[in-house]
Amino acid sequence: MYYIFRNNQQFGPYSIDVLKTYVVEGKILKQDKACPVSNPKTSQDVQTVGYYLKSGGHTVKVIHQGAIFKQLKDIGRELILPGNVFAWKEIKKDSRLLWLALLGLAPAFLISFFSAVPFITFYVISLYFSIIWGLFFFYFFKTPQIKTKTTIALFFILQAVVFLVWDILRLPAWPGINVLYSFTDSPNIFLKFIGYIFGVGFLEEAVKAIPLLFVLWKAKEPYIPQSMVFYGLMSGIAFGVFEGVQYQMTVNTQLDYAGAFFMNVARLTSLPFLHAVWAGMAGYFLSFACLYPKYRLSLYFLAIAVPAIIHGVYDVLGWSIWGLALMLLSVILLMCYLKQSVNYQSKLSK
């Protein structure tokens, strides 16, 4: 005699002949757990029904309930097309698949609606990815100080600033303003580092910090470091998204098919994330500048200098093994900043 266990429920006991009959009829499965009545459920004798049937020399085969069309008739239409498939009230009771549909199908709808204008298509798809990143950041870094309205305003203010500086004024290319930018094309590796750190890194990180300074200026209470890191992450994503669209419309079009594909994916995923991490560092230092104003000059400097140096070095290293290591180091560094923020608040308050 054997007990049967399924879904934490116990059935039986049944003799081996009854088990055979029930398996043939499909009432008991060979994969169901079973054990002899002489042993408790927790013993080593807990095995599958199939194990005990086979060990007893019994060969059991489940019989078909008629031919395929008879089975389909017995199964009924409801299994294939439930009657409530179009009942909105029923669908809203479990909205998980609706959210999955929104995330999964949004790119298809966006591409279909905006495909006639490539720039808008690139931009709305980039917005789609930035929203996903934003949800991740909010989940991991949310604090009571974070406001949706402030987040949205910061995101679009940064993009307006980028559009003004890069597309209208074309400031990075002004030789009288950004004299070090030309060093990025130098064959001399030292000058190349100088060009990317000071001609690219400092400018881009300073621009990403502008909305963060605006947030602090409008703040009605001091922001803790985690709150400003979140706003920094969102500022970086906004910059990365807009820069990604620019590259997809210009530089990436000059690459071969495989290169363009890989770089377009990178411009929607990893590279905006890197911009976010670097701007998150700026938010971290700016929060300390607000909390401890007597140190604000050095903290303002660090808010730009630290991410700018990492940014510039990464631009030189690119996708080499050292560049990838620097990507990972950027994330680890930001994590360490947040972890030690309480200790440093204690230190600076003395």
Backbone torsions as a table, in degrees:
resi	resn	phi	psi	omega
1	MET	NA	143.9	-174.7
2	TYR	-136.1	142.1	169.7
3	TYR	-89.1	146.4	177.4
4	ILE	-114.3	138.1	179.9
5	PHE	-124.0	127.9	176.0
6	ARG	-147.3	129.6	178.9
7	ASN	52.6	44.4	177.9
8	ASN	63.7	20.3	175.3
9	GLN	-116.8	146.4	-178.8
10	GLN	-108.1	137.5	179.0
11	PHE	-129.6	158.0	176.9
12	GLY	102.1	-161.8	11.2
13	PRO	-82.0	155.1	179.3
14	TYR	-124.9	148.3	173.4
15	SER	-76.8	166.4	-179.0
16	ILE	-63.7	-32.6	178.4
17	ASP	-69.7	-38.6	177.4
18	VAL	-66.4	-40.0	177.9
19	LEU	-59.5	-43.8	178.3
20	LYS	-58.2	-46.1	-178.7
21	THR	-62.4	-45.5	-178.0
22	TYR	-66.8	-34.9	177.5
23	VAL	-67.1	-42.8	177.8
24	VAL	-60.0	-39.4	-178.5
25	GLU	-81.7	-7.5	179.4
26	GLY	83.0	8.2	-179.1
27	LYS	-79.4	-28.4	175.2
28	ILE	-124.8	140.8	-178.3
29	LEU	-100.4	150.5	177.4
30	LYS	-63.6	-24.0	-178.8
31	GLN	-84.1	-9.0	177.8
32	ASP	-62.9	146.3	177.8
33	LYS	-77.5	147.5	179.9
34	ALA	-149.7	155.9	173.5
35	CYS	-153.6	152.9	178.1
36	PRO	-64.1	150.4	-178.7
37	VAL	-65.3	-17.9	-178.1
38	SER	-77.8	-11.1	-178.0
39	ASN	-124.4	147.1	177.6
40	PRO	-71.2	165.5	-178.3
41	LYS	-61.0	-29.1	-175.5
42	THR	-82.4	0.1	-177.0
43	SER	-77.5	169.2	178.8
44	GLN	-71.3	-8.6	-179.2
45	ASP	-82.0	1.8	176.1
46	VAL	-73.6	111.4	-179.9
47	GLN	-133.7	-174.3	177.2
48	THR	-85.2	160.8	175.8
49	VAL	-59.6	-41.5	179.5
50	GLY	-59.4	-36.1	179.2
51	TYR	-61.6	-47.3	-177.6
52	TYR	-70.5	-34.4	176.6
53	LEU	-65.3	-44.5	-178.7
54	LYS	-67.4	-40.7	-179.8
55	SER	-66.2	-23.9	177.3
56	GLY	-90.3	2.9	178.1
57	GLY	78.9	23.1	-178.0
58	HIS	-101.8	125.1	175.6
59	THR	-103.2	118.7	-174.5
60	VAL	-123.4	134.4	178.7
61	LYS	-128.5	129.6	179.5
62	VAL	-70.7	130.9	-179.5
63	ILE	-83.7	147.5	177.4
64	HIS	-77.3	142.8	177.6
65	GLN	-88.4	66.4	179.9
66	GLY	85.1	-177.7	178.7
67	ALA	-73.9	173.5	-172.4
68	ILE	-60.4	-40.5	-177.9
69	PHE	-72.1	-33.3	175.2
70	LYS	-65.9	-39.6	177.6
71	GLN	-62.9	-42.9	178.4
72	LEU	-61.7	-38.4	178.5
73	LYS	-65.9	-42.5	179.3
74	ASP	-66.6	-37.6	178.8
75	ILE	-62.4	-42.8	177.3
76	GLY	89.7	161.2	-177.7
77	ARG	-67.2	-30.0	-172.6
78	GLU	-60.2	-32.1	-179.6
79	LEU	-67.6	-34.2	-177.9
80	ILE	-86.6	-45.2	-178.5
81	LEU	-131.9	88.1	-178.9
82	PRO	-58.0	148.5	-177.8
83	GLY	-65.4	-24.1	-178.1
84	ASN	-98.2	18.4	-176.2
85	VAL	-62.4	-28.0	179.3
86	PHE	-108.1	12.3	179.8
87	ALA	-87.1	104.5	-174.4
88	TRP	-60.7	-36.5	-179.7
89	LYS	-63.2	-38.3	179.4
90	GLU	-71.3	-37.8	-178.9
91	ILE	-65.1	-39.1	-177.5
92	LYS	-67.7	-21.0	179.9
93	LYS	-64.7	-29.5	176.6
94	ASP	-132.0	94.1	-171.1
95	SER	-91.8	8.7	-177.1
96	ARG	-58.6	-47.4	-178.8
97	LEU	-68.9	-28.2	176.9
98	LEU	-65.8	-41.8	176.8
99	TRP	-65.1	-41.1	177.0
100	LEU	-62.4	-39.3	178.3
101	ALA	-64.0	-40.7	179.3
102	LEU	-61.6	-44.4	-179.8
103	LEU	-70.6	-41.0	-174.6
104	GLY	-78.0	-34.3	-173.9
105	LEU	-100.8	-11.7	-178.0
106	ALA	-54.6	-46.3	179.6
107	PRO	-58.5	-39.5	-179.5
108	ALA	-62.3	-44.2	179.7
109	PHE	-67.9	-41.5	-179.3
110	LEU	-63.5	-43.7	179.1
111	ILE	-63.4	-40.5	-179.0
112	SER	-65.3	-40.2	-175.8
113	PHE	-77.7	-30.9	-171.8
114	PHE	-116.9	11.5	-174.6
115	SER	-63.7	-20.5	-178.6
116	ALA	-70.7	-22.1	-179.8
117	VAL	-121.5	100.1	-174.3
118	PRO	-54.5	-42.7	-177.8
119	PHE	-60.4	-45.1	-179.5
120	ILE	-65.5	-38.0	178.3
121	THR	-60.5	-49.6	178.1
122	PHE	-59.1	-40.4	-174.9
123	TYR	-69.0	-46.0	-177.3
124	VAL	-68.6	-34.3	175.8
125	ILE	-66.8	-38.6	176.4
126	SER	-64.2	-39.5	176.4
127	LEU	-61.6	-39.4	177.8
128	TYR	-57.6	-48.1	179.6
129	PHE	-67.7	-35.6	-179.8
130	SER	-67.4	-34.2	176.6
131	ILE	-64.8	-41.2	177.6
132	ILE	-62.5	-45.5	176.9
133	TRP	-60.5	-42.6	-179.3
134	GLY	-60.1	-39.4	177.8
135	LEU	-65.3	-40.4	176.2
136	PHE	-62.0	-46.9	-178.4
137	PHE	-62.6	-41.5	-179.8
138	PHE	-63.8	-39.8	-179.6
139	TYR	-63.5	-41.1	-174.8
140	PHE	-87.4	-26.1	-172.0
141	PHE	-122.0	10.8	-175.0
142	LYS	-63.0	142.1	173.0
143	THR	-138.5	163.0	178.2
144	PRO	-60.5	-19.1	-178.6
145	GLN	-78.9	-19.3	-174.8
146	ILE	-75.1	127.3	-179.0
147	LYS	-117.1	137.9	-179.3
148	THR	-62.2	-43.5	-178.5
149	LYS	-61.3	-42.6	178.8
150	THR	-64.5	-40.4	-179.6
151	THR	-62.3	-46.9	-179.4
152	ILE	-64.8	-43.4	179.8
153	ALA	-61.9	-44.9	179.2
154	LEU	-59.6	-44.6	-177.4
155	PHE	-58.7	-47.4	-175.1
156	PHE	-83.3	-28.0	174.8
157	ILE	-63.0	-43.3	179.1
158	LEU	-60.9	-42.4	-179.8
159	GLN	-66.0	-34.9	176.6
160	ALA	-65.2	-39.9	178.4
161	VAL	-64.7	-44.0	179.3
162	VAL	-62.1	-42.9	179.8
163	PHE	-62.1	-41.4	180.0
164	LEU	-66.8	-47.4	-173.5
165	VAL	-73.5	-42.0	-173.5
166	TRP	-91.3	-43.3	-173.1
167	ASP	-92.5	-34.3	-178.1
168	ILE	-91.6	-58.3	-178.2
169	LEU	-81.0	-24.2	-175.9
170	ARG	49.9	44.9	-174.6
171	LEU	-59.1	-40.4	-177.7
172	PRO	-60.1	-24.4	-177.6
173	ALA	-92.5	-3.4	-179.5
174	TRP	-71.8	115.9	-179.1
175	PRO	-64.5	-30.1	179.9
176	GLY	-79.0	-17.5	-178.6
177	ILE	-101.4	-48.0	-175.1
178	ASN	-119.4	72.0	-173.3
179	VAL	-67.7	-21.4	-176.2
180	LEU	-85.7	-10.6	-177.7
181	TYR	-62.3	-34.0	-178.3
182	SER	-65.5	-19.8	179.7
183	PHE	-68.8	-15.1	-178.7
184	THR	-65.5	-21.4	179.2
185	ASP	-97.1	5.3	-176.8
186	SER	-72.3	140.8	175.2
187	PRO	-72.1	-17.6	178.8
188	ASN	-78.1	120.3	-174.5
189	ILE	-63.3	-34.8	179.0
190	PHE	-64.5	-46.5	178.7
191	LEU	-65.7	-33.1	178.3
192	LYS	-64.0	-42.8	176.2
193	PHE	-60.9	-43.7	178.5
194	ILE	-59.9	-44.9	-178.4
195	GLY	-63.0	-44.3	-177.3
196	TYR	-75.3	-33.3	179.5
197	ILE	-74.2	-50.2	-174.5
198	PHE	-92.7	-32.1	-178.9
199	GLY	-85.0	-25.5	-179.6
200	VAL	-114.7	-57.7	-173.6
201	GLY	-58.3	-52.2	-177.4
202	PHE	-62.5	-42.0	-179.0
203	LEU	-64.1	-49.7	-176.1
204	GLU	-67.1	-41.3	-179.6
205	GLU	-69.7	-32.3	176.1
206	ALA	-66.4	-41.3	178.7
207	VAL	-64.0	-41.6	179.3
208	LYS	-66.1	-25.3	-179.1
209	ALA	-80.0	-17.4	-176.9
210	ILE	-58.2	-49.2	178.3
211	PRO	-63.8	-29.6	178.6
212	LEU	-67.8	-39.9	175.8
213	LEU	-64.2	-36.2	177.7
214	PHE	-64.8	-42.6	178.1
215	VAL	-60.8	-44.7	179.8
216	LEU	-66.2	-36.6	179.8
217	TRP	-64.9	-37.4	-178.3
218	LYS	-88.5	-3.3	-174.0
219	ALA	-65.7	141.2	176.8
220	LYS	-98.0	-0.8	176.8
221	GLU	-154.9	156.9	177.4
222	PRO	-65.6	134.2	179.4
223	TYR	-87.6	134.9	174.3
224	ILE	-73.6	159.4	-177.1
225	PRO	-54.9	-41.1	-177.1
226	GLN	-63.2	-36.0	178.4
227	SER	-64.4	-44.3	-178.8
228	MET	-72.5	-29.8	173.4
229	VAL	-62.2	-42.8	178.3
230	PHE	-59.9	-48.0	-179.8
231	TYR	-64.4	-33.6	175.2
232	GLY	-64.8	-42.6	177.5
233	LEU	-58.6	-42.3	-179.7
234	MET	-68.9	-36.3	176.6
235	SER	-64.6	-42.1	179.4
236	GLY	-65.2	-39.6	177.6
237	ILE	-63.2	-41.7	179.2
238	ALA	-60.6	-44.4	178.6
239	PHE	-64.9	-46.3	-178.4
240	GLY	-61.4	-37.4	179.1
241	VAL	-64.5	-48.0	-177.2
242	PHE	-67.4	-42.2	177.7
243	GLU	-62.9	-38.0	179.0
244	GLY	-61.5	-40.9	178.0
245	VAL	-62.3	-42.4	178.9
246	GLN	-60.2	-45.0	-179.7
247	TYR	-67.1	-38.4	179.5
248	GLN	-64.9	-31.0	-179.1
249	MET	-85.0	-17.4	-174.2
250	THR	-123.6	-82.3	-172.8
251	VAL	-58.6	-46.3	-174.9
252	ASN	-65.2	-25.5	179.9
253	THR	-69.8	-17.2	-179.6
254	GLN	-87.6	-6.9	-178.0
255	LEU	-86.3	163.6	173.3
256	ASP	-70.0	172.8	-172.8
257	TYR	-56.1	-50.4	-176.8
258	ALA	-64.4	-44.8	-179.7
259	GLY	-62.5	-42.3	179.2
260	ALA	-63.8	-40.9	179.8
261	PHE	-61.9	-49.8	-177.5
262	PHE	-63.6	-41.8	-178.1
263	MET	-72.4	-32.6	175.0
264	ASN	-64.2	-40.9	177.4
265	VAL	-64.2	-44.0	-179.8
266	ALA	-61.6	-38.3	-178.7
267	ARG	-71.2	-12.3	177.1
268	LEU	-102.1	-13.8	-171.6
269	THR	-126.0	-84.6	-170.7
270	SER	-67.6	-41.4	-175.4
271	LEU	-69.4	-43.5	171.7
272	PRO	-59.8	-35.8	177.6
273	PHE	-62.9	-41.4	177.5
274	LEU	-62.1	-44.8	176.7
275	HIS	-58.2	-37.9	179.8
276	ALA	-65.0	-44.6	-179.7
277	VAL	-61.4	-44.6	-179.5
278	TRP	-64.6	-41.2	178.1
279	ALA	-70.4	-29.2	174.6
280	GLY	-62.1	-36.7	175.7
281	MET	-61.9	-43.1	178.5
282	ALA	-60.5	-43.2	177.9
283	GLY	-60.3	-37.3	179.5
284	TYR	-61.0	-51.8	-178.1
285	PHE	-68.7	-35.3	179.1
286	LEU	-66.2	-33.4	177.3
287	SER	-63.8	-39.3	177.5
288	PHE	-67.3	-36.8	177.9
289	ALA	-62.1	-34.6	178.4
290	CYS	-75.4	-40.6	-177.7
291	LEU	-73.0	-31.6	-176.0
292	TYR	-131.7	76.1	-171.9
293	PRO	-62.0	-21.0	180.0
294	LYS	-68.9	-16.4	176.3
295	TYR	-107.5	14.0	-167.3
296	ARG	-65.0	-32.2	-178.6
297	LEU	-62.1	-47.9	-179.4
298	SER	-70.1	-34.2	-179.2
299	LEU	-72.2	-37.2	174.0
300	TYR	-61.9	-41.4	179.2
301	PHE	-62.6	-45.9	-179.3
302	LEU	-64.3	-34.1	-178.7
303	ALA	-60.1	-30.0	178.5
304	ILE	-98.8	-42.4	-172.1
305	ALA	-66.1	-45.3	-175.9
306	VAL	-62.1	-56.0	179.1
307	PRO	-66.0	-30.9	-179.2
308	ALA	-66.1	-42.0	179.8
309	ILE	-65.8	-45.8	178.1
310	ILE	-61.4	-42.6	179.2
311	HIS	-59.4	-50.0	-177.5
312	GLY	-64.5	-42.0	179.0
313	VAL	-63.9	-41.1	178.3
314	TYR	-61.3	-42.3	-179.1
315	ASP	-59.4	-34.4	178.3
316	VAL	-74.4	-42.3	-177.0
317	LEU	-73.6	-31.6	178.8
318	GLY	62.8	-140.7	-174.9
319	TRP	-94.1	25.3	174.1
320	SER	-72.4	173.9	178.9
321	ILE	-61.9	-33.0	177.9
322	TRP	-72.3	-35.6	176.0
323	GLY	-65.8	-41.1	177.8
324	LEU	-65.0	-38.9	177.5
325	ALA	-62.7	-37.7	179.4
326	LEU	-68.4	-35.3	174.2
327	MET	-56.5	-51.2	-178.7
328	LEU	-63.8	-40.2	178.7
329	LEU	-60.9	-37.1	178.9
330	SER	-59.3	-44.8	-179.5
331	VAL	-66.5	-45.0	-179.6
332	ILE	-62.1	-39.8	-179.4
333	LEU	-62.9	-43.6	178.8
334	LEU	-64.3	-39.7	177.1
335	MET	-60.9	-42.5	179.2
336	CYS	-65.9	-38.2	177.0
337	TYR	-56.1	-50.3	-177.9
338	LEU	-64.6	-37.9	-177.3
339	LYS	-65.6	-34.8	-176.5
340	GLN	-97.4	4.9	-173.9
341	SER	-59.9	-38.1	-179.1
342	VAL	-65.0	-43.5	179.6
343	ASN	-62.4	-40.0	-178.7
344	TYR	-73.8	-28.0	174.5
345	GLN	-64.3	-39.3	178.2
346	SER	-65.0	-39.4	-178.7
347	LYS	-67.5	-45.4	-176.2
348	LEU	-74.5	-18.5	-179.0
349	SER	-80.7	-8.2	-179.3
350	LYS	-73.8	NA	NA
